Amino acid sequence: MVTAAYDEFVTFIASGTTPEKMATYRPSVAQQERAYELLNREKQGVLTSAEKSELETYISLEHILRLAKAKAKLLLRDQRKLL
């Protein structure tokens, strides 16, 4: 499922990024709010099947973001060692 969150992240990558930008990337406020809304609905036990799928997409994207940020920070650390 392609969500607005994925589209936002892909646009960020496609526009050309650097390790510095990746290390500090944060989803838009709208995407953060939507993720929190879905998490709250899940806690309340009122997620629809479509919302559950959307939440799973957010969770997958969060995992990818954490990996990319960690890699970017390692690259930055290694670059600083060379200076």
N, C-alpha and C positions, 0 to 999 in steps of 0.2 A: 504494500500500500504506500503510495507516494503521498506524503503529507506536506503541509506548508512548512513544517520544520525541516524536512529533508530538502525541499526546494530552496529554502533559505540557506542551508548549509552548503548545498551544491553550488549555489550562486556565489557564495563567499569563496569557495575553492576555485571556481571557474574564473573569477575576476582576478585571480593571481594573488597568491598569499606568500607570506614569509614565515619562518619559524617564530619570529616575534609576534606577528599578527595571530598565528595559530595558538600560541601559548596564552594569549589574552582574549581569545574569542569567547563571546557569550551570545547565546541565542537572544532574539529580540524579547522585549518585555511581553509582547503578545504570546509568543511561543512558550515562554516560561509560565505565564498565567494559565495557558491551556493545559500544560502538563500538570500543574498543581490541581487544576479543576478535575482532571481525569483521575488523579491519585485520590483526591477527596471522595469522588463518586465511587471509586473502587472500595475505599474504606467503609463507605456507607452501604455497600453491596447493591448499588443501583446502576451499575454500568450496563449499557446495551452491548450486544455483540460487536457492533461497529466501533463503539468506544473502546472496548477491550482490545480490538485490533489496533486502533489508533494508539492506545497506551503502550502496547507492545512495541510499536514502531518508535515511540519516544524513548523507550528503554533501550532498544537496539542502537538508536542514534546516540544516546548518552554514552553507551559503551564505546562506540567509535570515536566520539569526541574526547573521551578520557585517554584513549590510546594515542590519538593524534596529538593531544596536548603534551602527554608524557614524552613522546618522540621529539616534539618540537623543543621541549625544555632540555632534553639530552643533547640535541644538536646545538643549541645555544651554549650549553655548558662546554661542549667540545670546542666550539669556535672560540670561546673566551680563553680556553687553555692554550690555544695557538697564538694568542696575542702577546 
